[in-house]
Amino acid sequence: MSQENVLGDTDFSQDATTTTNLQSTIWSGESVTGMASSAQVISTTTKTSAASTGSATYSECQNGGSMTDIPGSQSCQCPLQYAGEWCERYRRDCQDATMNTDGVYYIQPVSAPQAFQVYCYWYWQKTHFLSRTTQQLFNMTWETAKKGFGNTTSPDFFIGLENLHHLTSQATYHMEIKMREAFLPYIQYMAIYNQFHVQDETSSFALSYSEFWAAANIIGSVEEDAFGYSPLDFCTWDRDCYDGCAATRGMPGWYDSDCDGYSPFGEILEWPLSGGSKEMDDVQFALYRPGEFYS
């Protein structure tokens, strides 16, 4: 394999402070208009005195935030994508600050060196990190998997393994996967993985989780765990693992020493169900944080 069959690469780590409008299929399956102007005020934090964040001390709202007087105290109203007492930082995930519309937001997890874009679902409070339809991605290199591909305005995108590692390392997250049958699109399935985490590059971006369960609040529910068990190492054709799992399976993905595991990047997207596997399309991956950040 010498060439990648992927969408145009996008570096999801960006310093820009503006956001991109998006019309796309969201978690509920509805088509919505993307986020509002980046100047729209959406979150409020109350304070009574100057605060110190890292090496900086603030006495006024940052990044376009505005001070609002409240009897006995003051509060900063932050523009979209900013959070903190003084609007001094990006959101850490989609749940980090109040929002009132679905759309593309910049976030910056605690350990991430730069902010990057994700799609946020306001109603469901989900951070969307991977979307797959029918695009063939089976020749994806390690570098592409690490940095991500596509963009949040396209139906096929991935924020990248490195960003996913930073995101899942700052708190406990549950991963939700929603998918439709390829030939019966009205049948939808959902799989949930508790305590989902991706390690860093030195650990081959190994995937782990504590338990799998199927949600039954939509038509159908998946009955089998596609990943099998954890941890599973990520493998590509140019940085393969064990005895060549990516080559053996014909696609990059998370595998164990027997090359069992799962790939969301295959030529055909399948999920194991009782009686065999089903071909899926419109597969969406999102994260939900049930508690607070570690620090």
C-alpha positions as CSV (number, residue, x, y, z in Angstrom):
1,M,0.0,0.0,0.0
2,S,1.5,3.3,-1.0
3,Q,-1.3,5.8,-1.2
4,E,-4.0,6.7,1.3
5,N,-7.6,6.6,0.3
6,V,-8.9,9.2,2.7
7,L,-10.6,12.6,2.8
8,G,-8.5,15.7,2.6
9,D,-6.4,15.8,5.8
10,T,-7.2,18.5,8.3
11,D,-5.1,19.4,11.3
12,F,-7.7,19.6,14.1
13,S,-5.3,21.6,16.4
14,Q,-5.9,25.2,15.6
15,D,-5.4,28.6,17.3
16,A,-8.3,30.3,15.6
17,T,-10.9,31.9,17.8
18,T,-13.8,31.8,15.3
19,T,-16.1,28.9,14.7
20,T,-17.6,27.3,11.6
21,N,-21.3,27.0,10.7
22,L,-22.4,23.5,10.1
23,Q,-25.5,21.8,8.6
24,S,-25.2,18.1,9.3
25,T,-26.9,15.1,10.7
26,I,-26.8,15.3,14.5
27,W,-27.1,12.6,17.2
28,S,-30.9,12.7,17.0
29,G,-30.8,12.3,13.2
30,E,-32.2,15.8,12.6
31,S,-30.6,18.4,10.3
32,V,-29.8,21.6,12.0
33,T,-28.1,24.9,11.4
34,G,-24.7,25.3,12.9
35,M,-23.6,27.4,15.8
36,A,-24.5,31.0,16.3
37,S,-22.0,33.9,16.1
38,S,-18.9,33.4,18.2
39,A,-19.8,36.7,20.0
40,Q,-23.0,35.3,21.4
41,V,-23.0,35.2,25.2
42,I,-23.8,31.7,26.5
43,S,-22.2,31.1,29.9
44,T,-22.1,33.0,33.2
45,T,-19.7,32.7,36.1
46,T,-20.0,34.7,39.3
47,K,-17.1,36.1,41.3
48,T,-16.4,38.7,44.0
49,S,-12.7,39.3,43.6
50,A,-9.7,38.8,41.2
51,A,-8.8,35.2,40.5
52,S,-5.5,33.6,39.6
53,T,-5.4,31.0,36.8
54,G,-2.0,29.4,36.3
55,S,0.6,32.2,36.2
56,A,-1.9,34.9,35.3
57,T,-4.1,36.9,37.6
58,Y,-7.3,38.5,36.2
59,S,-9.5,41.3,37.4
60,E,-11.6,41.6,34.3
61,C,-13.3,39.4,31.8
62,Q,-11.1,37.9,29.0
63,N,-11.6,36.9,25.4
64,G,-14.5,39.2,24.7
65,G,-16.4,38.4,27.9
66,S,-18.5,41.1,29.5
67,M,-18.9,41.9,33.2
68,T,-22.5,41.9,34.5
69,D,-23.3,43.3,37.9
70,I,-25.3,41.1,40.2
71,P,-26.2,42.3,43.7
72,G,-23.4,41.3,46.0
73,S,-21.1,40.1,43.3
74,Q,-20.2,40.3,39.6
75,S,-20.2,37.8,36.8
76,C,-18.4,37.3,33.5
77,Q,-20.6,36.3,30.6
78,C,-18.4,34.4,28.2
79,P,-18.6,34.1,24.4
80,L,-19.2,30.8,22.7
81,Q,-16.3,28.3,23.2
82,Y,-14.8,30.1,26.3
83,A,-15.1,29.1,29.9
84,G,-13.5,29.7,33.3
85,E,-14.1,32.3,36.0
86,W,-12.9,35.1,33.7
87,C,-13.5,33.5,30.3
88,E,-9.7,32.9,30.3
89,R,-9.7,29.6,28.6
90,Y,-11.4,27.4,26.0
91,R,-14.0,24.9,27.0
92,R,-12.5,21.5,27.9
93,D,-15.3,19.6,26.3
94,C,-18.9,20.3,25.2
95,Q,-20.2,20.0,28.8
96,D,-17.8,22.6,30.2
97,A,-20.0,25.6,29.8
98,T,-23.7,26.3,29.1
99,M,-24.6,26.3,25.4
100,N,-27.9,26.7,23.6
101,T,-27.3,25.5,20.1
102,D,-25.7,22.5,18.4
103,G,-22.6,23.3,16.3
104,V,-18.9,23.4,15.9
105,Y,-16.9,24.6,18.9
106,Y,-13.2,24.9,19.8
107,I,-12.2,22.9,22.9
108,Q,-8.9,22.5,24.7
109,P,-8.6,19.6,27.1
110,V,-6.3,20.1,30.1
111,S,-3.2,18.5,28.6
112,A,-3.8,19.5,25.0
113,P,-1.2,22.0,23.6
114,Q,-3.7,23.7,21.3
115,A,-7.5,24.0,20.9
116,F,-9.2,21.9,18.2
117,Q,-12.7,21.6,16.8
118,V,-15.5,19.2,17.7
119,Y,-19.2,19.0,17.1
120,C,-21.3,19.6,20.2
121,Y,-24.8,18.4,20.8
122,W,-26.6,20.9,23.0
123,Y,-29.6,18.8,24.0
124,W,-27.6,15.6,24.6
125,Q,-24.5,17.2,26.0
126,K,-22.3,15.1,23.8
127,T,-18.8,15.7,22.4
128,H,-18.8,14.3,18.9
129,F,-15.3,13.0,17.8
130,L,-15.8,10.6,14.9
131,S,-18.3,10.3,12.0
132,R,-18.4,7.6,9.3
133,T,-20.6,7.2,6.4
134,T,-19.4,5.3,3.3
135,Q,-16.0,6.9,2.8
136,Q,-13.3,4.2,2.4
137,L,-10.4,4.7,4.8
138,F,-8.7,1.4,4.9
139,N,-5.3,2.7,3.7
140,M,-5.0,5.3,6.5
141,T,-1.5,5.9,7.8
142,W,-0.4,6.2,11.4
143,E,0.1,10.0,11.0
144,T,-3.3,10.5,9.5
145,A,-4.9,8.5,12.4
146,K,-2.9,10.5,14.9
147,K,-3.8,13.9,13.5
148,G,-7.3,13.2,12.2
149,F,-8.9,13.6,8.9
150,G,-11.8,15.5,7.2
151,N,-13.3,18.3,9.1
152,T,-16.4,18.9,11.3
153,T,-18.4,20.2,8.4
154,S,-18.1,16.9,6.5
155,P,-20.0,13.6,7.1
156,D,-16.7,11.7,7.5
157,F,-14.3,13.1,10.1
158,F,-12.1,12.1,13.0
159,I,-10.5,14.5,15.5
160,G,-7.4,12.2,15.7
161,L,-6.0,9.8,18.2
162,E,-3.8,12.4,19.9
163,N,-6.7,14.8,20.5
164,L,-8.9,11.8,21.6
165,H,-6.2,10.9,24.1
166,H,-6.1,14.4,25.6
167,L,-9.9,14.5,25.8
168,T,-10.4,11.2,27.5
169,S,-7.5,11.7,30.0
170,Q,-9.0,14.7,31.8
171,A,-12.0,13.0,33.2
172,T,-14.1,9.8,33.2
173,Y,-16.0,9.5,29.9
174,H,-18.6,7.2,28.5
175,M,-18.6,6.6,24.7
176,E,-21.8,6.2,22.8
177,I,-21.9,4.8,19.2
178,K,-25.1,5.3,17.2
179,M,-25.5,3.7,13.8
180,R,-28.1,2.8,11.1
181,E,-28.4,-0.3,9.1
182,A,-27.1,0.3,5.6
183,F,-30.1,-1.2,3.8
184,L,-32.8,-0.5,6.4
185,P,-31.9,3.1,7.6
186,Y,-35.0,3.4,9.8
187,I,-33.4,0.7,12.1
188,Q,-31.0,2.4,14.5
189,Y,-28.7,0.9,17.0
190,M,-26.8,2.2,20.0
191,A,-23.8,0.9,21.9
192,I,-22.4,2.4,25.1
193,Y,-18.9,1.9,26.6
194,N,-18.4,3.1,30.2
195,Q,-15.1,4.6,31.3
196,F,-13.7,4.8,27.8
197,H,-10.1,5.9,27.6
198,V,-7.4,6.2,24.9
199,Q,-3.7,6.1,26.0
200,D,-0.9,8.2,24.4
201,E,1.2,7.4,21.4
202,T,4.0,5.6,23.4
203,S,1.3,3.1,24.4
204,S,0.0,2.8,20.8
205,F,-3.1,4.8,21.6
206,A,-4.4,1.7,23.3
207,L,-8.2,1.8,23.9
208,S,-9.8,0.6,27.2
209,Y,-13.2,0.6,28.8
210,S,-14.8,-0.9,31.9
211,E,-18.0,-2.3,30.5
212,F,-20.2,-2.5,27.4
213,W,-24.0,-2.3,27.3
214,A,-26.7,-1.7,24.7
215,A,-29.2,1.0,24.9
216,A,-32.8,0.1,24.1
217,N,-34.3,3.6,23.8
218,I,-34.2,3.5,20.0
219,I,-35.4,1.0,17.5
220,G,-33.1,-2.0,18.0
221,S,-30.0,-2.3,20.2
222,V,-26.7,-3.9,19.6
223,E,-26.4,-7.3,21.3
224,E,-22.7,-7.9,20.8
225,D,-19.5,-6.0,21.8
226,A,-17.6,-5.3,18.7
227,F,-14.3,-4.5,20.5
228,G,-14.5,-7.7,22.5
229,Y,-12.4,-6.6,25.5
230,S,-9.7,-4.1,26.4
231,P,-7.0,-2.9,26.2
232,L,-6.6,-2.9,22.4
233,D,-3.6,-1.4,20.6
234,F,-4.2,0.8,17.5
235,C,-2.5,-0.5,14.4
236,T,-2.0,0.8,10.8
237,W,-0.4,-0.7,7.8
238,D,2.7,1.4,8.2
239,R,2.9,0.9,12.0
240,D,1.4,-2.5,12.5
241,C,1.1,-4.5,15.8
242,Y,1.6,-8.0,16.9
243,D,1.8,-10.2,13.8
244,G,0.5,-7.7,11.4
245,C,-3.1,-7.2,12.5
246,A,-3.9,-4.2,10.2
247,A,-2.6,-6.2,7.2
248,T,-4.4,-9.3,8.2
249,R,-7.7,-7.6,8.8
250,G,-7.2,-5.2,5.8
251,M,-7.8,-2.0,7.8
252,P,-6.4,0.1,10.6
253,G,-8.1,-0.3,14.0
254,W,-7.8,-1.4,17.6
255,Y,-6.7,-5.1,17.9
256,D,-5.4,-7.6,20.5
257,S,-2.6,-10.2,20.1
258,D,-5.0,-12.5,18.2
259,C,-6.0,-9.6,15.9
260,D,-9.5,-9.6,17.3
261,G,-11.0,-6.1,17.8
262,Y,-12.8,-3.5,15.8
263,S,-12.1,-0.8,13.2
264,P,-14.4,2.2,12.5
265,F,-12.2,2.9,9.5
266,G,-12.9,-0.1,7.3
267,E,-14.1,-0.2,3.7
268,I,-17.4,-1.7,5.0
269,L,-18.7,-0.8,8.4
270,E,-20.1,-3.8,10.2
271,W,-21.3,-4.6,13.7
272,P,-21.8,-8.0,15.2
273,L,-25.4,-8.9,16.0
274,S,-26.9,-12.2,17.1
275,G,-26.9,-14.5,14.0
276,G,-24.2,-12.6,12.2
277,S,-22.9,-9.1,11.4
278,K,-24.9,-6.2,9.9
279,E,-23.5,-3.6,7.5
280,M,-23.9,-0.1,9.0
281,D,-23.7,3.4,7.7
282,D,-24.0,6.8,9.3
283,V,-22.0,5.7,12.4
284,Q,-21.5,8.4,15.0
285,F,-19.1,8.3,18.0
286,A,-19.6,10.7,20.9
287,L,-18.4,11.2,24.5
288,Y,-20.3,12.1,27.6
289,R,-18.7,13.1,30.9
290,P,-20.7,11.8,34.0
291,G,-18.7,13.7,36.6
292,E,-16.2,16.5,37.1
293,F,-12.7,16.9,35.7
294,Y,-9.8,15.3,37.5
295,S,-8.2,18.7,38.1
